[in-house]
Amino acid sequence: MAFTDDLQSTADDLWSAIVAHPMLSRLGDGTLETAPFEYWVRQDYVYLVDYARVFAHGAASAPTLDHMGTFAELLYETIDTEMDLHRAYAAEFDISEAELEATEPSPTTQAYTDFLVRTAATGTFGGLVAALLPCMWGFNETAKRLEADGMPDDERYAEWIRTYAGEEFSELTRWCMDLMDEVAADATATDRERYRDRFVTSARYEYRFWDAAWNQEAWTVG
C-alpha cells in the first residue's frame, strides 16, 4: 500500500474538519465577511516567505538531481510568481503591498512556519516532504469539496476555490503525494511513523491557520 493511501483515512478526517470550520463553510457559500479573509491573506503572505525557505532546504537535501531541480523551480515560482499573484489578489481586498510586507506573523503563523523550517533544516528529506504535503493536499481537497457544493457569488472567494481546485494546483498536489510515496517506499517502519507525525502536525496547523484567521488571532501580551 502506498504511504498516502495509508494516510487517506487520517487525512480525510482532517480535511473534513477544515471544510466544516465556519471560515471555510462561509467562504464556500459566499457569506464570509471580508475582515477574516483579509487577515488570512496577510498571514498567508508571511507564511509564503518561510514556505519558500523550505523549498530551498528541499533543493539542498534532495537525493537526486531531478528532485533538486523541482524544488529549485518551486522556490523560484513561489518567490517570483506566487507572491506576485498573492499581491495582486490582496489588491482585490484593498490590501497594499506595503501592508503585506509590514504584516507581523500571528502566534499560529509563527509556530507553523517555525515547525516547517525546523523540520526542513534539522530533519530528513522525507520528513520535509511529509511536512509540506498537508498544505498542498489540504488546499486542493478543501477547494474541490467546496467546488462540488457550488460556487459562491462573491467572485473573490470563487477565484480562491478555482485556483486551488484547478488542474495546475491538482498536478502539484499529485506530484507531492507521489514524491511522498516514493520516499516512504524504502523507509523503515520508524521513519514512516515519523513521516506520519510530521504530516499530522502540519495538517493540524493548517486547521489552526484558518481558525486563527476566523478569530483574527493576536498576541495577548507585549
C-alpha positions in Angstrom: 0.0 0.0 0.0 1.3 3.5 -0.9 2.1 5.7 2.1 -0.5 8.3 1.0 -3.1 5.6 0.7 -2.3 4.6 4.3 -2.7 8.3 5.3 -6.0 8.7 3.5 -8.4 8.0 6.4 -6.5 10.3 8.7 -6.3 12.9 6.0 -10.0 12.7 5.3 -10.8 13.4 8.9 -8.5 16.4 8.9 -9.9 17.9 5.6 -13.4 17.3 6.8 -12.7 19.3 10.0 -11.3 22.1 7.9 -14.2 22.2 5.5 -16.6 22.2 8.4 -14.9 25.2 10.0 -17.1 28.4 9.7 -14.2 30.2 7.9 -14.3 27.7 5.0 -18.0 26.9 5.1 -18.8 30.6 4.8 -16.2 31.1 2.2 -17.8 28.3 0.2 -21.3 29.8 0.4 -20.2 33.4 -0.1 -21.3 34.7 3.3 -17.8 35.1 4.8 -17.2 38.7 5.9 -14.1 40.3 4.4 -12.2 41.0 7.6 -11.3 37.4 8.5 -10.3 36.7 4.9 -8.2 39.9 4.7 -6.4 38.7 7.8 -5.9 35.3 6.1 -4.4 36.9 3.0 -1.9 38.9 5.1 -0.9 35.9 7.1 -0.6 33.7 4.1 1.8 36.1 2.5 4.0 35.9 5.6 3.7 32.2 5.5 4.9 32.0 1.9 8.2 33.7 2.8 9.2 30.7 5.0 7.4 28.3 2.7 10.0 29.3 0.1 12.8 28.7 2.6 11.5 25.1 3.0 11.8 24.6 -0.8 15.4 25.9 -0.6 16.2 23.3 2.1 14.4 20.7 -0.1 16.7 21.6 -3.1 19.8 21.3 -0.8 18.8 17.9 0.7 17.2 16.3 -2.3 18.6 12.9 -3.1 18.5 13.2 -6.9 19.2 15.9 -9.4 15.7 15.6 -10.7 14.2 16.3 -7.2 16.8 19.1 -6.7 15.7 20.8 -9.9 12.0 20.5 -9.0 12.5 22.1 -5.6 14.6 24.8 -7.1 11.8 25.5 -9.6 9.2 25.6 -6.8 11.4 28.1 -4.8 11.6 30.3 -7.9 7.9 30.0 -8.6 7.0 30.8 -5.1 9.1 33.9 -4.9 8.8 35.2 -8.4 5.2 34.1 -9.4 3.1 33.0 -6.5 3.9 36.0 -4.3 3.3 38.4 -7.2 -0.1 36.7 -7.7 -0.7 36.9 -4.0 0.0 40.7 -4.1 -2.5 41.1 -7.0 -5.1 39.0 -5.2 -4.6 41.1 -2.0 -5.2 44.2 -4.0 -8.7 43.0 -4.7 -9.3 43.3 -1.0 -7.6 46.8 -1.0 -4.6 45.4 0.8 -1.5 47.2 -0.4 2.0 45.6 -1.0 3.3 47.8 1.9 0.6 46.4 4.2 1.6 42.9 3.2 5.2 43.5 3.8 4.5 45.1 7.2 2.4 42.1 8.4 3.6 40.6 11.7 3.2 36.9 12.0 0.4 35.8 14.3 1.2 33.2 17.0 -0.1 30.4 14.8 1.7 31.6 11.7 4.9 31.9 13.8 4.5 28.4 15.2 3.6 26.8 11.9 6.5 28.3 9.9 8.9 27.6 12.7 7.9 24.0 12.7 8.3 23.8 8.9 11.7 25.4 8.8 13.0 23.5 11.7 11.8 20.2 10.2 13.5 21.1 6.9 16.7 22.3 8.5 17.3 19.6 11.1 15.3 16.6 9.8 15.4 14.3 6.8 14.3 14.9 3.2 11.3 12.5 3.8 10.3 14.5 6.9 10.4 17.7 4.9 8.2 16.2 2.2 5.7 15.0 4.8 5.6 18.4 6.5 5.0 20.1 3.1 2.3 17.7 1.9 -0.7 19.0 4.0 -0.5 22.5 2.6 -0.9 21.2 -0.9 -3.2 18.2 -0.3 -5.3 20.1 2.2 -5.9 23.2 0.0 -6.6 21.0 -3.1 -9.1 18.7 -1.3 -10.8 21.6 0.6 -11.3 23.6 -2.6 -12.6 20.6 -4.5 -15.1 19.9 -1.8 -16.3 23.5 -1.8 -16.5 23.5 -5.6 -18.6 20.4 -5.6 -21.1 22.2 -3.3 -21.5 25.1 -5.8 -19.5 28.3 -6.4 -20.2 31.4 -4.2 -21.5 34.6 -5.8 -18.6 36.5 -4.4 -16.1 36.3 -7.2 -13.1 36.8 -4.9 -14.0 33.6 -3.0 -14.9 31.8 -6.2 -11.4 32.6 -7.5 -9.8 31.1 -4.4 -11.8 27.9 -5.0 -11.0 27.8 -8.7 -7.3 28.3 -8.1 -6.8 25.5 -5.6 -9.3 23.1 -7.2 -7.8 23.7 -10.6 -5.7 21.4 -12.7 -2.4 23.2 -12.2 -2.6 23.0 -8.4 -4.0 19.5 -8.6 -1.0 18.4 -10.6 1.3 20.0 -7.9 -0.6 18.1 -5.2 -0.2 14.8 -7.1 3.5 15.5 -7.5 4.0 16.0 -3.8 1.9 12.9 -3.0 3.9 10.8 -5.5 7.1 12.1 -4.0 5.9 11.2 -0.5 5.1 7.7 -1.7 8.5 7.3 -3.4 10.4 8.4 -0.3 8.3 6.3 2.0 8.6 3.2 -0.1 12.1 2.4 1.0 11.8 3.9 4.5 11.9 1.9 7.7 8.8 1.5 9.8 10.2 4.0 12.3 10.8 6.6 9.5 7.3 6.1 8.2 5.9 6.7 11.6 8.0 9.9 11.8 6.6 11.0 8.5 3.1 10.4 9.7 3.8 12.5 12.7 5.1 15.4 10.6 2.2 15.1 8.3 -0.4 15.2 11.1 1.3 18.1 12.8 1.3 20.2 9.7 -2.3 19.3 8.9 -3.3 20.4 12.5 -1.5 23.7 11.8 -3.5 24.0 8.6 -6.7 23.9 10.6 -5.3 26.3 13.2 -4.2 28.7 10.5 -7.9 29.0 9.3 -9.1 29.2 12.9 -6.6 32.0 13.6 -8.0 34.0 10.6 -11.6 33.4 11.7 -10.8 34.7 15.2 -8.3 37.3 13.9 -5.8 36.0 16.4 -3.4 38.4 18.0 -0.6 38.3 20.6 -2.2 38.8 24.1 0.9 40.4 25.7 3.7 42.7 24.7 
